[in-house]
Structure formats: structure tokens, C-alpha cells
Amino acid sequence: MKAKSLDKKFDDNQSDVVDEFDLSSIKRPNQIQKRVNVDFPTWMIESLDKEASRLGVTRQSIIKVWLAERLEQSTLNKQMQPTQKARG
């Protein structure tokens, strides 16, 4: 199907256009998994497990979310630093 035909089908709400795509080979960018081993002290594992249990998620999930939040914050801080220096 050509792009114009797909656009028209989507715009006209004729049907779900997802059926027009081969989703068997779809990949999300920057989402390739790589296994790493990290050693944590016992007290940290216990704290992680308590928090994960409180939130109803796995230990791995909470570690991933917290690391992602920290990395995003670090990126934002780095982006703002040149602006702050220019003002100072």
C-alpha cells in the first residue's frame, strides 16, 4: 500500500491501519536489552524489595525506573548548565 492510500484510509477512519503493517519484526529504538550483573549490599536489596513490594512491582522494575529517572535528571542538569553559566 502506498503512503497516500494509507493516509487516506487513516484520515477517513475506514478501518484500523495497524492491520496494514508487519508487526512481527518491529523494534523499539534504544530498547535493546543487555544483561549486566551488579552486586548490592544486603541492606540495599532489602530496601529495594520493601519499596518494590509496596509499589507492587519487581525489584528489577524499580531499579530500572530509578536509574532511568536519575539519568534523565542528569541529562537535564547538563543541558541547563551552559544556560546558567551564560547568565552568571
N, C-alpha and C positions, 0 to 999 in steps of 0.2 A: 504494500500500500504506500502510496506517495504521501509526502508530508501535507500537501494541500488537502488531500482526501481525509487524512487523519484529523487535521484541524477542523475541517467542516463537520465531520462526524462528532467531534468533541463539542464544538460550538452549538450544534443542533441537538445535543443530548440524545442522539439516536440510540446509543447503547453504551455500555461500559467499554471504553477504549483500551482498557488493560488487556482485554482478550486479544488485542492485535499485537501484543509484544511477547517475545520468547523470554520468559522469566527464569528459565532453567539455568541460565549462565550469568544471571545478574550478580553484580558485586558492588558493595558499598565502598567508595573511596576512603582510604585511610583507616579501614576497619579490618585489615588483615591481622590475624591473631599470631602472636609469638609467645611461646611459653617461657617464663622465667621463674627461677627459684629464689625466694627471699627468706632469710632467716629472721624471725622476730622473737624478742624476748617473751617469755610466758605471760607476763603481766599484760603485754600489748595484745596478745592473742585473746586473752580472757576479756579484755576491754572491748576488742573488736567484736567478739562473739556476743557479748551483752548488748551492744548497740545494734548489731545486726538482728538479733532476736527481737529487740524492742521495735525495730522498724519492719520486721517480717521479711527480711532479705537474707541472702547468704553472706558469709564473711567475704568471699571473693567480690561480690557485688559492691559491698560497702567500701572495700579497698579501692576498687576501680573508680567509683564515683568520687571518693575523697581525693584521690590522686588527680583525676581529671579536673576537679574544681580548683585544686591548688595550681595545676599547670596553666589553666585558663587565667587565674588571677595573676600569676607570674607574668604571663604574656601581656595582660592589660597593663600591669605596672611598668613593664619595659617600654610599652608604646607610649605611656604618658610621661616618662622621664624626660625625653627631649623637649617636650612642650613645657614642662615645669622649669627646666634649666633655662630655656629661652626667656621665660618671664622673670626669672630671678636676676 
